[in-house]
């Protein structure tokens, strides 16, 4: 379990930004990485692989230029495990905010007690993730094979391989061949667990066992000492794969 949790603050009003940081400084278990007055600067920080990953993001919504939601969309692959606490003067964004699975929604002026409650909730979720490892995504897809529909749970799928108009869905125990295309299959699978790594391959990131130092291939396995499935990583997917794995396997 971590002794300190790092955070960044994105707030365009200087006084409000300073006041929030002052409140956060009263928590001994938090460490400020940086603060930003706009979404663009925050995005550049998150996109730079040399910068540390924040555990918590305190995010305003309405800012000059890109909004807080624009930042969450653009930086999704850079901060998969970070917990987001929205700080805004507008209550009407609450429903949309929770579509992004945020940890807290605080209205300005921010009350210290509510801020602490949101932080406690976010840190509790982070600690659960540390203890349990990567979560298995629940749900399923329906695959049509040989004239019948087959229900396949997400956490059964190792990878999908496309060839022309067919997709082979390789599971922990068997494989199914369905008439479809990889680009359509990507839309059916949850992005938090699955990723396209090649024009022909989609993988379940929960089953990554190892990958090449130059990000040219990845090995999947669903059990210790079990067989490895080695798949190529396409050149145009390597940067995105590197970022995803740095986030999942960060120290």
C-alpha positions, -999 to 999 in steps of 0.1 A, spaced: 0 0 0 13 34 -9 23 60 18 16 89 -5 -8 94 -34 2 119 -61 -22 144 -77 -26 172 -102 -50 201 -103 -65 216 -134 -83 249 -127 -82 281 -148 -89 305 -120 -56 312 -102 -71 320 -68 -94 289 -68 -65 268 -79 -43 280 -50 -71 276 -25 -77 240 -36 -40 231 -33 -39 247 1 -68 225 13 -51 194 -2 -18 203 15 -35 196 48 -37 159 39 -3 143 47 -9 114 24 -11 135 -7 17 148 -29 13 175 -56 29 167 -89 18 199 -108 -11 223 -114 -24 237 -147 -46 266 -158 -59 248 -189 -66 214 -203 -40 216 -231 -11 220 -206 -25 192 -185 -27 170 -216 9 177 -225 20 167 -190 0 135 -190 11 126 -226 48 129 -217 60 94 -207 88 109 -186 64 124 -162 50 104 -132 14 92 -134 -10 109 -110 -32 88 -87 -57 116 -84 -69 143 -108 -88 174 -96 -105 187 -127 -125 218 -135 -150 215 -164 -155 249 -179 -121 264 -190 -109 285 -219 -102 263 -249 -107 226 -242 -131 216 -214 -124 191 -187 -144 165 -205 -123 171 -237 -92 163 -215 -107 131 -202 -115 119 -237 -81 128 -251 -60 115 -222 -80 83 -216 -50 61 -224 -26 81 -203 -44 79 -170 -65 47 -169 -61 41 -132 -62 77 -120 -93 87 -100 -110 119 -112 -126 144 -88 -145 171 -106 -145 206 -91 -170 229 -108 -194 257 -102 -221 240 -124 -243 213 -111 -257 204 -146 -226 185 -155 -231 159 -128 -249 133 -149 -224 135 -177 -195 135 -152 -206 101 -139 -205 87 -174 -168 90 -170 -168 69 -138 -156 98 -117 -148 94 -80 -164 127 -68 -183 158 -80 -177 189 -59 -194 222 -63 -176 254 -57 -170 269 -33 -155 236 -22 -163 224 13 -134 209 32 -155 180 46 -169 171 12 -134 173 -3 -120 149 23 -149 125 17 -143 124 -21 -105 119 -15 -112 91 10 -135 74 -15 -109 77 -43 -80 64 -22 -101 35 -10 -108 25 -46 -70 28 -54 -62 6 -25 -86 -20 -36 -70 -20 -70 -36 -24 -55 -48 -54 -35 -68 -71 -62 -47 -64 -93 -63 -55 -126 -101 -59 -125 -118 -83 -148 -144 -65 -169 -178 -81 -165 -202 -86 -194 -204 -106 -227 -207 -105 -264 -229 -126 -287 -210 -144 -315 -229 -160 -344 -211 -192 -355 -225 -219 -378 -260 -205 -376 -263 -202 -339 -256 -175 -313 -230 -181 -287 -226 -160 -255 -190 -154 -246 -180 -135 -214 -154 -107 -218 -131 -123 -193 -131 -156 -213 -116 -139 -244 -78 -140 -249 -77 -123 -283 -95 -118 -316 -78 -124 -349 -93 -110 -382 -88 -123 -417 -108 -108 -446 -144 -109 -434 -139 -135 -407 -129 -130 -370 -115 -158 -349 -124 -152 -312 -99 -172 -291 -111 -179 -256 -95 -197 -226 -109 -230 -237 -118 -229 -274 -121 -206 -305 -150 -194 -325 -151 -182 -361 -176 -156 -370 -184 -135 -401 -173 -100 -390 -145 -75 -392 -119 -65 -366 -130 -28 -367 -165 -39 -358 -153 -62 -330 -133 -33 -314 -166 -14 -309 -182 -44 -292 -154 -49 -266 -149 -27 -236 -119 -4 -241 -107 -6 -205 -97 -42 -210 -93 -47 -248 -70 -30 -272 -63 -33 -309 -25 -39 -314 -25 -48 -351 -48 -45 -381 -55 -82 -374 -54 -85 -336 -74 -73 -306 -61 -85 -272 -74 -88 -237 -49 -67 -217 -56 -86 -185 -38 -116 -200 -6 -99 -211 23 -120 -197 52 -102 -214 61 -81 -244 92 -72 -265 113 -43 -253 109 -27 -287 71 -34 -286 71 -56 -317 52 -85 -301 32 -94 -270 27 -128 -252 -6 -137 -236 -13 -164 -211 -42 -171 -188 -25 -194 -162 9 -196 -146 32 -218 -167 5 -222 -193 10 -219 -231 19 -185 -245 2 -169 -274 26 -146 -292 11 -119 -313 26 -92 -334 21 -55 -326 17 -33 -357 40 -2 -360 11 23 -358 -2 7 -326 31 5 -307 30 40 -290 -5 35 -277 4 0 -265 35 13 -247 14 39 -229 -13 14 -218 12 -11 -205 32 16 -186 0 26 -169 -10 -10 -161 25 -22 -150 38 10 -135 59 6 -103 
